[in-house]
């Protein structure tokens, strides 16, 4: 029995293939749809632009997996594993990630990563604190930590990933700021 691939997945695979050969900034919606033999109208039925597609890829391939369960949340091992899982994704999709990071569009991958990292950390903090709202101070810590982690990962990729994912995951875990550390490592 053949497995049916949905349209969004086809478009995601198409842009990832194209990004192995050329920069994101040079890839058009026509290129993406032509590569997977779909019509431009089909693309716009699902996505606003190519950055919306990049956001969807990250959400479906990374974000949903990282927040899918919080079994073990609050432990050192859990935090190191989650950080290492994120870095593993980057390593496994290196062409896509490095190419996406080169594009400095305001809707680009860097901003997507910061947004999703903020969401992952704040979701975990709310879960751990058993609350729907975080204090202003806690939101500051979450924002600080999210931005720091994204910049650390970008540098790690730019430098050719000299450290292991586990080592960097431990560094990311050790650098949790202020009261956020109590939430994660209670």
Buried (B, 14 or more C-beta within 10 A) or exposed (E): EEEEEEEBBBBBBBBBBBBEEEEBEEBEBEBBBBBBEBEEEBBEEBBEEBBBBBBBBBBEBBBEBBBEEEEEBBEEEBBBBBBBBBBBBBBEBEEBBBBBBBBEBEBBBBBBBBBBBBBBBBBBBBBBBEEEEBEEEBBBBBBBBBBBBBEBBBEBBEEEBEEEBBEBBBBBBEEBEEBBBEBBBE
